[in-house]
């Protein structure tokens, strides 16, 4: 790990002077976030399994939910896939298979922009629904409000960094040379602090808000994302049996009273 105050150059002509804050934010904080995330999930599962739920409000209102929920969730899945492709797969690998940086950049902007706008539109509808539907608003807790603020901020800052690169063009910042190497270096416990410090402030802000989201994740309704109903694949079949009793006459037969034929005899 580079010592604080060391001058390093991650890009030509762009020396980076590391300080204590760089070490704390990009060398220590990510591991603190992981500890809180994993520890919070374990604690929640052991002591609050009944609270491990989305607290669905579909019974209160379903018209807007049918639009907002798929829009948000499918958009979020695309955003996660884009982050995985951009941060985990090195730039040398895509170039090795013949994918130029220009082609990657165009597709990242196109797919990332559409996914970001869709996710933002979905969560905007969800917030509007929660604010304007009385029963849904009454069921909203302070915990939910905090979650919505942090989640929306993460989406907005991520979309901003994506769209900003459109106006910067070929002179824009290539996060695959700074943020991506730093992200991968975390998994081998040798954080490339200098690489992350060389990234623009907008990427720093987006990363910090993203880490804040994962810190609060286990303690909010977002915890349901770690639930997979695998037991449904192995549970026994539910057997339905009909009664063999013959129905006499129309409607239901009286219970505990003689039949009409018996009374007439």
N, C-alpha and C positions, 0 to 999 in steps of 0.2 A: 504494500500500500504506500503510495507516495506520501512523503512527509508534508505537513502543512507549510505553506509558504514557498514550496518548490515551484520553479517556473518550468512549465512544460508546453510543448507545442503540439496540439492534436490536429491542427490544420496549418497549411503553409501560411506563414506570416501572421499567425494568430496565437501568440504565446498566452498561456493560461497561468495565472498566479493563484495557487490554491491557498485557502485560508482555513481557519478552524471551522467556519460555518460550512464550507464545502465538504469537509470530512464528516461532520455531523449529519448533514442532510443526505449526502449521497453514499456515505460509507457506513453509517450507523443506523440511521432512521429506517432504511428498508428492512433490516433484520428485526428491529423493534416492531415494525408493522406485521411481519410474519408471525412473530411470537404472540402478539395480541390476537391476530386473526385465528391461528390454530388453537391457542388457549381458550379464546372466546367460544369457538365452535365446540370444543370438548366440554366446557362448562355448561353451555346452553343445552347440549344433548343430555348431559347427566342430570341437570337440575331443572330444566324447563322444557321437557319434551312436549308438554301440552301447548306450550307457546310457540313451538316450532311449526309455524303455519303462516300462510299469507294473510290470514284474517280476511277472507274474501267478502266483498260487499256486493256481489252480483245480485243477491236477492233484493237489494235496495234499488238498483238501477242497472239495466243491462244493455240499453240501446247504445249509449256512448262507449260502454266497456267493450262491446263487440268490435268496435273500430279501433279504439285506443290501445287495447291490450295486445292484439296481434301486431299492430304497427310498431309498438315499442319493443316487444320481445324479439320479433324477427329482425328489426333494425339493430337491436343490441347484439344479437348473434352475429350479424355481419360485421359490426364494429369489433367484436372480440376476435373474429377470424382475421380481420385486417391487421389488428395489433399483433396477433401471433405471427402472421406472415412477415410483417415489417420488422419486428423486434427479435424474433427467434431465428429466422433464416438469414444467414449472413449475405451481404451483397455479393461476395465472391461466388457464392453458390448459384445465384440467379444469373450472373454474368457467364458462369461456366456452361450453363445450358442454353446460352444464346439470347438471354433477355437483357436488352440494353437498359441503362438507367433511365433514358427518356421514356421508353415503353412502360417500365415499372412505374415511373412517376405519373404518367398519364392515367394508368389504370388505378393507381392508389388514390388519385384525386377524384376520379369518376366514381369508383365504388365507395370510397370513404366519404365523399360528399353526399351521395345518395343515402348511404346508411346513416350518416350523422343527421341529416335533415329528417329522415324518417323516424329515427329514435327521438329526436328533439320534439317533433310533432306529436309523437305518441305520448311522451311524458307531459307535454303541454295539455293535451286532451285529458289525461288522467288527473292532472292538478285542477283543471277547470271543472271536471266532473265532481271532484272531491269538495270543491269550494261551493258549487251551486246546487248540489243535491243534499238536502237537509239531513237525512239519516246517515249518509256517507260522511258528511262533515262532522256530525256528532260522534261518529266512531273513530275520528282521526285524533291520534295522540300527539304529544309534543315530540315523541320519538319519531313518529311518521313525518312530521314537519321538518325535523332536522335531516332525516334521510332524504327527503325530496330536495331540500336545498343543496346538499352536498352532491347528490346524484345529478341534478340539473347543472350544477357548476362544472362537474367533470365533463358532461356532454358538451356544454357550451364552449369550454376552453379547448377541448379536443377538436371540435368542429372549426373553431377559430384558427387553430394552428394548421388545419388542413386547407381551409379556404385562403388563408394568408399566403400560402406558398403559390397559389395561382397567380397572384399579383406580383410576387417576387420573381416568378419565371425561373430561368436557368441560373439566376444569381441567388436563388433562395437557399435556405439552409437544408443540408442533407442529413436528416436525423439518423440515417443508417450508418453514419460515420461517427456519431457521438452518443446519442441516446441508446441505440441498439447494442453497441459494444459494451456500454455500461450495464445494461440490463442483463446481458448474457454473462458478464463477469461476476454478477452477484451469485450465480449458481455454483461457481467454483470457489467462492469465499475470497476472491481477490478483486474487490470492486475497483473499476477503472474510474476513479473520481475525476481525474483530469478530463476524460472524454465527456462526462456529463456536465462538468463545469463549463465546457466550451460551448454548450448548447445555448440558444437564446433564452431570454427570460420567460417567453410564452411557454416553452417546453418545460421549464422548471416549474412554472405555476401549474400546468396541466398534470405533471407528475406528482406534485405535492397534494393536489386535490384528489388525485386518484388514490394515493396512499391513505389519505384521510378517509376515503370511502371504504377501503378495505379494513381500516381500523374499526369503524362503527358497524361494519357488515354483520358480524355475529350477533349483535344486540338489537337488530332491527328485523322487519319482516323480510328483508332480502335474504335471510338465512335459508329460505325455502329453495334457493337456487342450488344448494348442496344436497337436496333431497332427490333421490331417484327411486321410484316405486318398484324396485327389483323383485320384492316378494310377490308381486302380482304374477310374475312369470312362473312361480313355483307353487302357488296356492292351489288347493283342490278345486274342482268344479263345484259350482253351486247348483244343486239339484232342485228343481221345482216339480212338485207332484200335485195333481188335481185330485179332488175328493171324488170317490166313486158313488157317493150318495146321490140318488135320483131326486131331482127337483119336481115337486108336485105343484101344478097350477102356475099362475103368474106371480112374479115377485118373490119375496122371501116368505118361507114358511114360518108360522108362529113357533116360538120356542116355549116349551113347557105347557102347551095347551093342546087338547085333542084336535085332530084334523077335522075338517068339515064333514067328510064322509062318515067319520066315527060318530059325530054329534047327531047326524040325521038318521042313524040306525035305531 
